[in-house]
Amino acid sequence: MTPAVAPTTIHPVPPSWPLAAYRLCRFEESHLYSEAEEYGMSALNMDPADPWALHAVVHCHEMTSRVNEGKRLLNEMRVRRAAASPS
């Protein structure tokens, strides 16, 4: 397996959702899971309904043997979405 190569810029977390989501995918595909998780959580804080950011963060949890943490995040987001949905 080829070692991961870090993208040229890691910090700071970008202030806009599209850039955070883009960097999240770059880090995840480079197997830089802690950086990907940081950007993913930033993207989720900007847009809690973003399914790609949620998927990527949970994937980071899976790839770093933190499956239960990923399950907790999925449940938390499910509850948040249900609370935000009009009845």
Sine and cosine of phi, psi and omega as CSV:
sin_phi,cos_phi,sin_psi,cos_psi,sin_omega,cos_omega
0.00,0.00,0.68,-0.73,0.01,-1.00
-0.97,0.23,0.69,-0.72,0.03,-1.00
-0.91,0.42,0.53,-0.85,0.02,-1.00
-0.92,0.38,0.60,-0.80,0.06,-1.00
-0.92,-0.38,0.83,-0.56,-0.04,-1.00
-0.94,0.34,0.68,-0.73,0.15,-0.99
-0.86,0.52,0.33,-0.94,-0.16,-0.99
-0.92,0.39,-0.52,0.85,-0.04,-1.00
-0.84,-0.53,0.81,-0.59,0.01,-1.00
-0.95,-0.30,-0.69,0.73,-0.09,-1.00
-0.84,-0.55,0.40,-0.92,-0.03,1.00
-0.99,0.14,0.21,-0.98,0.08,-1.00
-0.90,0.44,0.77,-0.63,-0.07,-1.00
-0.91,0.41,0.50,-0.86,-0.05,-1.00
-0.99,0.17,-0.13,0.99,-0.05,-1.00
-0.91,-0.42,0.57,-0.82,-0.04,-1.00
-0.86,0.51,-0.75,0.66,-0.06,-1.00
-0.86,0.51,-0.63,0.78,-0.01,-1.00
-0.94,0.34,-0.64,0.77,0.04,-1.00
-0.89,0.46,-0.70,0.71,-0.01,-1.00
-0.91,0.42,-0.64,0.77,0.02,-1.00
-0.89,0.46,-0.74,0.67,-0.01,-1.00
-0.92,0.39,-0.59,0.81,0.05,-1.00
-0.82,0.57,-0.74,0.67,-0.01,-1.00
-0.91,0.42,-0.64,0.77,0.03,-1.00
-0.87,0.49,-0.71,0.70,-0.01,-1.00
-0.92,0.40,-0.70,0.72,-0.03,-1.00
-0.88,0.48,-0.72,0.69,0.00,-1.00
-0.92,0.39,-0.36,0.93,0.05,-1.00
-1.00,-0.03,0.10,0.99,-0.01,-1.00
0.90,0.43,0.48,0.88,0.07,-1.00
-0.98,-0.21,0.97,0.26,-0.21,-0.98
-0.93,0.36,-0.58,0.82,0.00,-1.00
-0.93,0.38,-0.64,0.76,0.06,-1.00
-0.92,0.40,-0.67,0.74,0.02,-1.00
-0.87,0.49,-0.68,0.73,0.00,-1.00
-0.90,0.44,-0.64,0.77,0.02,-1.00
-0.87,0.50,-0.75,0.66,0.00,-1.00
-0.93,0.36,-0.58,0.82,0.03,-1.00
-0.90,0.44,-0.69,0.72,0.03,-1.00
-0.92,0.40,-0.57,0.82,0.08,-1.00
-0.89,0.46,-0.71,0.70,0.02,-1.00
-0.89,0.45,-0.65,0.76,0.03,-1.00
-0.92,0.40,-0.57,0.82,0.06,-1.00
-0.92,0.39,-0.54,0.84,0.04,-1.00
-0.98,0.20,-0.56,0.83,-0.02,-1.00
-0.55,-0.83,1.00,0.01,-0.05,-1.00
-0.88,0.47,-0.28,0.96,-0.01,-1.00
-1.00,-0.03,0.10,1.00,-0.05,-1.00
-0.96,0.27,0.97,-0.26,-0.05,-1.00
-0.93,0.37,-0.49,0.87,-0.02,-1.00
-0.94,0.34,-0.67,0.74,0.03,-1.00
-0.90,0.43,-0.68,0.73,0.02,-1.00
-0.88,0.48,-0.73,0.69,0.01,-1.00
-0.85,0.53,-0.73,0.68,-0.07,-1.00
-0.92,0.39,-0.65,0.76,0.00,-1.00
-0.91,0.42,-0.69,0.72,0.02,-1.00
-0.90,0.44,-0.58,0.81,0.07,-1.00
-0.90,0.44,-0.63,0.78,0.07,-1.00
-0.87,0.49,-0.67,0.74,0.04,-1.00
-0.88,0.48,-0.69,0.72,0.00,-1.00
-0.88,0.47,-0.71,0.70,-0.08,-1.00
-0.95,0.31,-0.28,0.96,0.02,-1.00
-0.93,-0.36,0.41,0.91,0.08,-1.00
0.85,0.52,0.60,0.80,0.05,-1.00
-0.85,-0.52,0.79,0.61,-0.09,-1.00
-0.86,0.51,-0.67,0.74,-0.01,-1.00
-0.89,0.45,-0.58,0.82,0.07,-1.00
-0.90,0.43,-0.64,0.77,0.07,-1.00
-0.90,0.44,-0.66,0.75,0.04,-1.00
-0.89,0.46,-0.67,0.74,0.03,-1.00
-0.88,0.48,-0.67,0.74,0.01,-1.00
-0.90,0.43,-0.69,0.73,0.04,-1.00
-0.86,0.52,-0.71,0.70,0.02,-1.00
-0.91,0.42,-0.66,0.75,0.03,-1.00
-0.87,0.50,-0.71,0.71,-0.02,-1.00
-0.93,0.38,-0.58,0.81,0.04,-1.00
-0.89,0.46,-0.69,0.72,0.01,-1.00
-0.91,0.42,-0.69,0.73,0.03,-1.00
-0.86,0.51,-0.71,0.70,-0.03,-1.00
-0.91,0.41,-0.65,0.76,0.01,-1.00
-0.90,0.44,-0.64,0.77,0.00,-1.00
-0.93,0.38,-0.53,0.84,-0.03,-1.00
-0.99,0.12,-0.30,0.95,-0.04,-1.00
-0.97,0.22,0.67,-0.74,0.05,-1.00
-0.92,0.40,0.62,-0.78,-0.02,-1.00
-0.98,0.18,0.00,0.00,0.00,0.00
